[in-house]
Amino acid sequence: MRLLLLALLLVGCPVDAPGDDDDASGDDDDTPSDPIWDGFLAERDDHLRALSVPILDCVGQEDTNHPAFHGCIDWHSAVHGTWSLLAISRLTGDPSFAEAADDVLEPQAVADELAVMQATGPFPSELPYGYAWFLALARERERAGSDDLVPHAAAAVASLRDYVDDVPEVTFAQNVHDDDYQNLSWALLNLWIQAGWDEDDEQSDWIEGMVRERILPLADQCQLSAAVDNVYDFFPPCLHQARLLVEVLPPDEAADWLVANLPDPWDLSPLTDAPSPHIAGLNFSRTWGLHALWESTGDAELRDLYIAHVDAMMSRPELWAEDYFSYSHWVAQFGVYGLALSDGVVP
């Protein structure tokens, strides 16, 4: 079945996956009903509200001395915690979550964050991971009607581009396939999305060229089948790389790569054990790549893997709602990101 779907992609026949457009529920008259997907969407609101509980708790903490992003143990977790509240508000239609984000993004605190970024330059510990998340936050803030983070986003883009350009050739592949903070696929993906948001054709061309010339040749070093055994930290590097490729490359090039690299079938069951705190987020972060691959192929097996990974985590609240230092200051945000993809809007 998967090979047939990919063959259709290669010859230019459209393959629809719910979530491709604004009507992710399948209610459009031209979209066939998908009871499994519709059932998942019916549960999404409850999932988001459950995940919001530890997020609301952590963003208001005083864990660091950063002007705005001082909760959630560290700057980057406070950033993606604030992003999560805005995304939950958009997805549920509940303004109370956006109001909680407004409390974090108080005007003076936002101004002070920019002053710190301009005075000290990029925070070395937040490159590339934290700054990539900041771009997602700035976009979500603009969707909510405020441009107060636009100057910060411009600074983050410049810092991320410099960072990518400065990665030594000897460690470039290692960083592309990193399974935590140094992952370049995550950084490039957010730069790509930001370039489209800003209508920055130069940046889009730069990223597409880098993906084609420097990332694609590395794909053989990180086969998707390796995701089954790559259980070392909070990012699945091969899935992140796959998501970057299918998001950035033109559809025909992405389809060529998928034909050669997508396992069929793919035994990627959700993890049932989290031997370390960072691995607790891996089921959620796997969903990001699984959803992108499903959208690219229309393959229901990938949809089912995406849903299974979400369901597995929602049944384990001890891995995202408890133990502030290990789990609850960050894992729920990864879940919100995975759920946000189901709306058909790239975060």
Buried (B, 14 or more C-beta within 10 A) or exposed (E): EBEEBBEBBBEEEEBEBBBBEEBBBBEEEEBEEBEEBBEBBEBBBEBBEBBBBBBBBBBBBEBBEBBBBBBBBBBBBBBBBBBBBBBBBBBBEBEEBBEBBBEBBEEEBBBBBBEBBEEEEBBEEBBBBBBBBBBBBBBBBBBBEBEBBBBBBEBBBEBBBEBBEEBEEEEBBBBBBBBEBBBBBBBBBBBBBBBBBBEBEEBBEBBBEBBBEBBBEBBEBBBBBBBBEBBBBBBBBBBBBBBBBBBBBEEEBBBBBBBEBBBEEBEBEBBEEBEEBBBBBBBBBBBBBBBBBBBBBBBBBBBBBBBBBBBBBBEBBEBBBEBBEBBBBBBBBBBBBBBBBBBBBBB
